[in-house]
């Protein structure tokens, strides 16, 4: 059968529109759930207003940054405007801006539904665990459908309008750069408030987690929305776009050589089937009253995985697509599940690592930290092996059966496969902060111990599943940037041919020799970027949290009757929200610019060979740090909750206080630095690909 690219592009657009329709239906369903508690409505409004205020300020800051970058792209990319084609530079700048807008909208959608679903889930907890779970899950699914629908639609439209894969990389860079700052800024905000609220409330005063007397409690709940919903929405939008952009860049190059459009059609076919599988999976999500929310969320992921595998196999047979590419896509998805299972083992409060760390909490805070760090480091091995196996397996199969050039394309399709069910991944991920907020609203609304017990159970499941979904996204980021390294080599070879550095049919770069001192220089610097980037973000949280703790102390000292909970006495919540907002905006630009500028500096010093080493070192170091911090943080968080459930001394015991200390360390690990790293390595790889022509023309040792 002759493959028609236009058919698959139209099918992708139709399925994207279907996803928007499903998102709208889910939104209406969540909004229609009963909510009559006035106290919850008041607190919910405070959370929503605070989240909107932060997002408005953050987006204004990022609009200025994006405008400056767009001007630089217009002047210099893909070639200096005075040397190249003016129209190409204009297209690249516009593609970049469209990418930032799509990414920003993805974050905004996620935050808006979260601030409605949290109230619905809280009140539903008075009726039982099932209605509370469904409100939280379907709220997250609104974001899943909208984000993936917009990412697939954006990629299709950019390619259809421009027919230019370099413009697609520009679109991806726009999405990635905004996601980097949105995730970093939201992460600094949320962990500033979370750490401050816990250290003063739980450790110093021994008051409950979401006690309304705590001045930081509203900022803490706002943070769940701006960091874990808005930031995460932009982050996973970026991951999905980057994986498709890398695959389509190589697919277009292979199609040009073979004179067809089979490979490009395959990318759109598999990506659209992934979204369709997630739509079906969302409607299969359910749990019985008294059932396990963790099991319900994980089984839903496995069902969606099976649907994707079956539908892509049918499409491969029906449309005459290449079976080695199907294998590469499937192995990526299966490895994603394995990485998720490994993350689940190290973070689930029913598993041994959490129990061992809880036991260590009885001895002291030093042992809490030591054991959590150790298990976090152990957790990196299965995931790194999984990423390596999927990269090796997909490369070898496609290279052996399809020939030269298809190995790297196979790796890019493994990334597409791993992120094929990203609609389901986002639904599960966004569920976490929604039920976390619901738990706080139950406590502040005084809905009773039974409702609190239900939302605690849902929250614990959210933390476990969040570690699983982060494993997916980190693994996919790893495969995507390996594919982007292939895209970088392609861009360099095309530019070298245009500049007359090689003859037709010759390659300027085939690989990178680590014994070459220029490559090794790039490798070392690239490996150092993720730890320094992480440190900058966590120091931002540290500085900001210290400012907020001083403010909390001031309010407890100066507001008469606040500590005692005297009726009618309320803390000044807005002061803490203001501190978190201003601090996050102050800190977020520096870390992001550091990663981007480092790439440019290495390129202009060592040329394209140094940048190849730089990307390689950045990938390996970044993946290890991201996995370690994500899993350690999830482990400490669930250890604290495991103790609070009555184990190892229960609430207000020494073990509990030590567990809170571990959770405080883990918070910026898992919600600020860890999830920002996979965006950082994507941004670095895209910057390298887009500026490869400049590095060829201007470098000190290149």
Secondary structure as the mmCIF struct_conf table of DSSP 4:
data_model
#
loop_
_struct_conf.conf_type_id
_struct_conf.id
_struct_conf.beg_label_comp_id
_struct_conf.beg_label_asym_id
_struct_conf.beg_label_seq_id
_struct_conf.end_label_comp_id
_struct_conf.end_label_asym_id
_struct_conf.end_label_seq_id
HELX_RH_AL_P HELX_RH_AL_P1 UNK A 5 UNK A 32
BEND BEND1 UNK A 33 UNK A 33
HELX_RH_AL_P HELX_RH_AL_P2 UNK A 38 UNK A 76
BEND BEND2 UNK A 77 UNK A 79
TURN_TY1_P TURN_TY1_P1 UNK A 81 UNK A 83
BEND BEND3 UNK A 84 UNK A 84
HELX_RH_AL_P HELX_RH_AL_P3 UNK A 86 UNK A 124
TURN_TY1_P TURN_TY1_P2 UNK A 125 UNK A 127
HELX_RH_AL_P HELX_RH_AL_P4 UNK A 129 UNK A 162
HELX_RH_AL_P HELX_RH_AL_P5 UNK A 165 UNK A 197
HELX_RH_PI_P HELX_RH_PI_P1 UNK A 198 UNK A 205
TURN_TY1_P TURN_TY1_P3 UNK A 209 UNK A 210
TURN_TY1_P TURN_TY1_P4 UNK A 212 UNK A 213
BEND BEND4 UNK A 214 UNK A 214
TURN_TY1_P TURN_TY1_P5 UNK A 215 UNK A 216
HELX_RH_AL_P HELX_RH_AL_P6 UNK A 217 UNK A 225
HELX_RH_PI_P HELX_RH_PI_P2 UNK A 226 UNK A 231
HELX_RH_AL_P HELX_RH_AL_P7 UNK A 232 UNK A 258
TURN_TY1_P TURN_TY1_P6 UNK A 259 UNK A 259
BEND BEND5 UNK A 260 UNK A 260
HELX_RH_AL_P HELX_RH_AL_P8 UNK A 262 UNK A 284
TURN_TY1_P TURN_TY1_P7 UNK A 289 UNK A 290
HELX_RH_AL_P HELX_RH_AL_P9 UNK A 293 UNK A 319
TURN_TY1_P TURN_TY1_P8 UNK A 320 UNK A 320
HELX_RH_AL_P HELX_RH_AL_P10 UNK A 323 UNK A 347
TURN_TY1_P TURN_TY1_P9 UNK A 349 UNK A 350
BEND BEND6 UNK A 351 UNK A 351
HELX_RH_AL_P HELX_RH_AL_P11 UNK A 352 UNK A 361
TURN_TY1_P TURN_TY1_P10 UNK A 362 UNK A 363
HELX_RH_AL_P HELX_RH_AL_P12 UNK A 365 UNK A 402
TURN_TY1_P TURN_TY1_P11 UNK A 404 UNK A 405
HELX_RH_AL_P HELX_RH_AL_P13 UNK A 406 UNK A 418
TURN_TY1_P TURN_TY1_P12 UNK A 419 UNK A 421
HELX_RH_AL_P HELX_RH_AL_P14 UNK A 422 UNK A 445
TURN_TY1_P TURN_TY1_P13 UNK A 446 UNK A 446
HELX_RH_AL_P HELX_RH_AL_P15 UNK A 449 UNK A 498
TURN_TY1_P TURN_TY1_P14 UNK A 499 UNK A 500
BEND BEND7 UNK A 501 UNK A 502
TURN_TY1_P TURN_TY1_P15 UNK A 504 UNK A 505
BEND BEND8 UNK A 508 UNK A 508
BEND BEND9 UNK A 510 UNK A 510
TURN_TY1_P TURN_TY1_P16 UNK A 514 UNK A 515
BEND BEND10 UNK A 516 UNK A 516
HELX_RH_AL_P HELX_RH_AL_P16 UNK A 517 UNK A 558
BEND BEND11 UNK A 559 UNK A 559
TURN_TY1_P TURN_TY1_P17 UNK A 560 UNK A 565
TURN_TY1_P TURN_TY1_P18 UNK A 567 UNK A 568
HELX_RH_AL_P HELX_RH_AL_P17 UNK A 573 UNK A 644
TURN_TY1_P TURN_TY1_P19 UNK A 645 UNK A 646
TURN_TY1_P TURN_TY1_P20 UNK A 648 UNK A 649
TURN_TY1_P TURN_TY1_P21 UNK A 651 UNK A 652
BEND BEND12 UNK A 653 UNK A 653
HELX_RH_AL_P HELX_RH_AL_P18 UNK A 654 UNK A 668
HELX_RH_PI_P HELX_RH_PI_P3 UNK A 669 UNK A 673
HELX_RH_AL_P HELX_RH_AL_P19 UNK A 674 UNK A 690
TURN_TY1_P TURN_TY1_P22 UNK A 691 UNK A 691
HELX_RH_AL_P HELX_RH_AL_P20 UNK A 692 UNK A 697
BEND BEND13 UNK A 698 UNK A 698
BEND BEND14 UNK A 700 UNK A 700
#
